[in-house]
Amino acid sequence: MSKHHQAILALIAANIIWGAASPIFKWSLTNIQPFTLAFLRFSLAACLLFPFTLKNLKIKREDWPTLIFLSFAGITFNISFFFLGLRLAPAINAPIIATAGPIFLLIGCFFYLQEKLKFRIVFGTTIGFCGVLVIIFRPLLEDGFSLAVLGNFFFVLATLGAVFHTILIKKIIAGYKPLAITFWSFLIGAFTFLPFFIFETVKFGFLTNLALPGLVGIIFGVIFCSAIAYFLFHFAIKQLMAQEVGIFAYLDPIAALIIAIPLLGETPTIFYLLGAAFVFVGILIAEGRLSYHPIQKWWKEG
């Protein structure tokens, strides 16, 4: 199997895991504080990866600023607003809003990586952004004002963090082992969560009344959502263009719905489906030719 094929399979697996994350973590956050979960997730995942990357930890001095910024964007910023959003809004909203990430990623690739940007991207972005607005303001359309609107805005901010993470990591990943970048990202992210973890521990106690939801959140977060999924993502982005990577976010909403319906009792509404349709159509237009799609490339190469 070629590296390109491996990268595509890695992205499919990573996005299925991340799609399942929103309902699982929403369930877990009923039993554990958000920054406690974030700190344990990334600090324990870093410890888990350390023995496997011990010989490849050296980072060039000129790459440290990029590594710190991408860790802050993809770990600290993204996860903070993702967890805060889950406490206020339905879990199924997070992956739909995140699915608009490829549109922002295409624009970011144009400005930061000088990848080509065409008119159809502007047109597709407009349609996709309309869909995001429908999802964000869906609570107003259905029930009037609620904190779910604020939660949806937090999901948007989390998505932007993930986009900047993807763009920045593309700048340095070629010179390093993916596992090494994953380890340092987790360690830096865990360090930034430490003050908030201490605050929650002082105020609420450390893992007081920990039950099944919180335990599942820690185990799933450390092993699957962090160590495995981030490694697969960093391996894949080393093989593919940055703008190709975001396309696989299509899988996230499907995985989220499959788990959220039985676990949380969340079901899609008319406005949810309408917003999702606008987002998917916008991305499809922005991508342009189907022959460009990395999965299409995979089948042709095979």
N, C-alpha and C positions, 0 to 999 in steps of 0.2 A: 504494500500500500504506500502510495507516495505521501510526502509531507503535506501536500495540499489536501489530500483525502483525509489524512489524520487530523489536520486542523479543522476541517468541517465537522467531523465526528466529535471532536473535542468541544466545539462551539455548541453543537446540538445538545450534548450532555450538560454543559455548563448552564445553558439557558433553561433547560428543563428543571434543573436544580433551583436556579434563581426564580423561576416561575412559581415553583412550589413554596418558595421561601415566604412570600407575603401572607398566605393564610396560616402557615405553620408558626411564623413569628407573631402574628396577631394573636393567635391562640396562646402562645407562650408568654406574651407580655401581660396577660391577665394574672400571671403568677411570679413575674420577675421584673425588676426595674429596667428601663431601656438601656441606660449607660452601663449598668452592671452586666447585662447580657452582651453589650457591645465589647466591653473590656475583656470579659472572659472569652468571648468568641475569638478575638484576634490574638490575645496574649497566649492562650492555650494552643491555638493553631500555629503560632510562631514557634512555640516549644516543640510542637509535633514535627514541624518541618526542619528544625535546626540540624538534627543529625544527618539529614539527607543533603544538606546544602553547605555543610561546614567547609568544604574545600573550595567553594565558589563564592565566598562572601565579599571579596574585594570589589569595591566600587571606585571608579576614577573620580578624582576630586572635582572635575568639571561637571560630572553627572549627578553629584549629590543634590544641588538645588532642584533639578528636574525630578529626581526621585522623591524628595520631600514634598514638592508640590503635588505630584501625581498621587502620593499616598494620602495627603490631606484631602484632595478632591475625591478620590475613589473610595477612601475608607472613612475618614472623619466626617467630611461634609455629606457624602452620600448616605452613609449608614445612620447618622444622626437624624437627618430629616426623613429618612425612610421609616425609622422606628417611631419618631414623633407623629408622622402621618398615619401610621397604622393604628395609633391610639385614638385617632379622631375620625378616620374615614374607612369605608369598606376595603377589605384587602384586595378585592378584585379590581379596584380602581388603579392600584399601584402599577401592575404590569401593563395595563392599557396606556397609561400616561408615559410609562417608560418606553413603550413601543414607538413613541414619537422621537425617541432618542436618535435613531438613524437620520432623521431630518436635520436635527441640530448638529449631528456628527458630520454630515455632508458639508454643512456651512462652515463648521469649525475646521474641517480638513482644507477647505478653500483658503481660509485666512491664515491658518497656522502651518499647514503642511504643503500649501501651494498646489493641492490637487485640484483638477479642473472642475468648474461649476458652470452648469448650463441653465438656460431659461426654464426648462421643465422642472428643475429643482426648486426654483422660486415659486412656480405655479403649484407644484406638489406640496411645498412647505405651507403655502397659504391654506390649502384644503386640509392638510393634516393638522395645522394649528387650530382651525375651526373645530375639528373633532376633539382636540384636547380641551378647548374652551367648553364644549358641551359636557364633557366628562367632569371638568372642574366645577362647573356651575349646576350640575345635575341636581344636587340637593335643593337649590333654590327653585328649580323648575318643578320639582316633585313635592317638596315638603315645606318650602320657605327656608329662611336662613337657618343654618346649623353650623356647628364646628366642623362638619365634614368638608365644607368648602375650604377651610384653613388647612385641613389635613391633605386635601387634594393639591393645594399650593405647595405644601411640603414635599409631596411626591414629585412635583415639577422641579423643585430645587434639587432633590436627590438625583433626578435624571440628568440635570445639568452637571452635577458633580461626576457622574459616571462618564459623561461625554468628555469632559476635560481629562479624566483619568485615561481614557482610551487614546486621546490625541497626544498627551504628554508621554505615555509609555511607548508609543511608536517611535519616539525620538531616540530612546536609549536601549530598547529591548534587543536590538540586533547584536549588541556587543556583550550580552550576558546570558547566563542560563535562566530560563523562565522561573525555575524554582527559587533562585537567589533573589530575583526581583520580588517574587511573591512573599518570601520571608521578610525582606526589609520593609515592604509595604505594610505587612501585618504588625511588625514591631513598632514602626513609626506610628501607625494608627492606634495601637494599643496604648502607647505612651500619651497620645493626645486625649484618650478617653480616661486616663488615670485620675485626673482631678475630679471629674464628674462621678466616677466610680466611688471615690473616697467620700464625696458629698452624700451620695445615695446610701452608702454603707453607714455613715454616721447618723443619717436621718431615719433610715428604715431598717437598719441591721443588715448583716450579710447573709443572704439566702434564707431569711427567716420564712418558715412555712413553705419551703420549696416542695412542690408537688410535681406530678407528671408533666403538665404543660411547660413549666420552667426547665425541667430536666431535659425534655425533648428539644427545647429551643437551644440549650447549651450544646448538646451532643450533635444535633443537626447543624448548628452554626459552626462549630469547630471543625468537624470532620468533612461534612458534605459541602456546605455553603461557602466555607472559607478555604480550607486546605485543598480540597479536590477541585471545586469550581473555579477558583482564582488561578490555580496552576494550569488547568485546561485552557482558560481564557488567555493567560499570558503565553502559553505555548502556541495557541492558535494565532494570536496577533503578530507573532514573530514571522509567520508564514504568509499572512494575508495583508492586503491593503486595509488601512484603518476604516475606510468607509464601507468595506465589505463586512466587517465584523458586526456592526450594528444591525444588519439585516436579520440576524438570527433571533433578535428579540421578539419576532413573530410568535415564537413558541411559548413565551412566558405567559400570556393571558390564557392559553389553552390549559397549561399545567395548573395555573392558579384556579381556574374555574373547576377543574376536576376535583381539586382538594377542598376548595372553599365551600362548595355546595353541601357536601356531607359534614364537613368539620365545623363550619361556622353558620351554615344555613343561609349563606349569601347567594342570591340569584340575580342575573342580569335583568335590567328593566328596558323599556323601549328607548329611553334617552341614552342609556348605557350602550345599547346596540347601535344606535344612530351615531353616537360619538366614535365608537370603535370603527364603524364602517368608514367614516370620514378619515380617520387616522390611517387605516390600511390603504385606502384609495390614494391618499396623499403620498404615502411612502412609495406605492407602486408607480405613481407618475414620476416621482423624484428619481427613482432608480432608473427609469427608462427601459431599455431593451431587456427582455427576459434572458437573452443570451449572455448578458453581463452578470446575471445572478451567479454567485459562487457555486450554488448547487447545480446549476446548469453546466458550469465549467467542469464540475466533478464528473458528471455523467459523460460529458464529451471526452474527457481525458481517459475515463475508464473504458 
